[in-house]
Amino acid sequence: MSEVKKRIQHSAEFKARVGLEALKEQKTLNQLSQEYGVHPVMIGKWKQEIQNQAKSLFDTKRGPKVVDEANKTTENLYSEIGKLKMSLDWLKKKSGISPKGYGEPGS
């Protein structure tokens, strides 16, 4: 019986390295194939993928830095607490109930 070859899973780093080498066009796909032990068709596909993805690298425009969502939520909550505390103090003052520090003797 013939041996069954398992597919080799190449890392993204390896694919990028070989694809960029192919983009340089200093060696033919056959030379790269022999050097890295990968079929020339695969190298061609990786090269094509790099070319297609390169366009999207510069699509994003400069803008405000991305704020960490957890940090943003915390800041929003503290802001809301501050607003509610101010409203509560104002309501207590207007209703005649004195909040701590307001109207107490010695303050």
N, C-alpha and C positions, 0 to 999 in steps of 0.2 A: 504494500500500500504506500501511497505517497504521503509525505508529511504535510499536515495542514499548517499553513503559516498563519500566525496570529497577527492581527493588525497592530501596528505600532502607533501609539498615541503620542504625538509630539507636543511639547509644551508651546505655549503662545510665544515665549521668548525665542525658542528655536525657530519657529515659523517666521517670526519677524526678522530674525537675523538672516535667514536664508532668503526671504523675500526681498529684503533690502539689498542683499548681495546681488540678487537677480536684477533689481532696479538699476544698479550701478552699470550693468552690462559690460563689465570688464571680462567676464567669463561667459561662455555659452551655458544654456540650461543643461546640456549634456555633461559639461565639465563640473557644474555645480552638483548635478545628480550623482556623479561618481565620488565627488569630494564628501558630500553629506549623506550619501546612501539613501536618497529619496528619489522617487520617479520624477522625471522632468515635467510631466503633466501637473503633478502636485505643486512643484515649484512655480510653475506658470500660474496656477490658481492662487497661490499665496501672494505672488507679485501683483496679480490683478486685484485681489482683495485690498492690498495696501494702497494701490492707486485709487480704488473706489472710496476707501475710508479716509484718505488724505484730504479730500474735499471738505469733509465735515469737521476737520480740526479747526478751521478758521471761520466756521459758521457763527459761532457764538460771539456776540458783541460784548465789549467791555461794559460793565455796569457795576452796580453795588455788589459787594462781596456777599456770598451766600452766608446767611446767618444760621447758626446752629439752631435747629427747631426747638430743642429742649431749652436752650438758653432764652430764646425768644418767648417761649411760653412762660417761663419763670418771670421774665421781665414784665410781661403783660399781666400776670397775676399780681405781682407786687404793685404795679401801677393801679390796678383795680382796687386792691386793698387800701391804698392811699386815698383814692377818690371816695371810697365808702366811709373811711374814717373821717375824712373832712366833712362829708355830708352828715354823718351821725353827730359830730361835734356841733355843726351849724344848727341841726334840728334840736339838739339838747339846749343850746343857747337860746334859740327862739322860743322854745316851749317853756322855758323857765327852769328846766332841770339842769343843774350845773354839772358839767363833766369834770373829771379830776383836774384840779389846777385852776378851774374857773370859779371864782366867787367863794372859794373856801377861805376860812380865816387864816391869815398868815401867808397868803400867796400873793 
